[in-house]
């Protein structure tokens, strides 16, 4: 299963640079009986041409992260 939650530019390989950002994101899936966090998550995606600059990802729980302004940090978050 490959699912990505992308914060990026408007399309066509475009990017965006953040000067102000405070967001909470969670990625869960329905397993047939309940919503569960993805078993393995990363702070980046590879199936898109769009990108974001100046986004620091803070893991705060299973498949949940806080995004703030800072140097991009590409990492495995869970699993």
CORMOTA-V180321 format. One record per backbone hydrogen bond with DSSP energy under -1.0 kcal/mol. NH is the residue of the N-H (numbers start at 0). CO is the residue of the C=O. If there is no record, write none. Layout:
<<NH;CO> <NH;CO>>
This chain:
<<8;13> <13;10> <15;50> <17;52> <22;66> <24;64> <26;62> <28;35> <30;33> <35;28> <37;26> <40;77> <42;74> <50;13> <52;15> <55;67> <57;65> <59;63> <60;63> <63;60> <64;24> <65;57> <66;22> <67;55> <76;40> <77;40>>
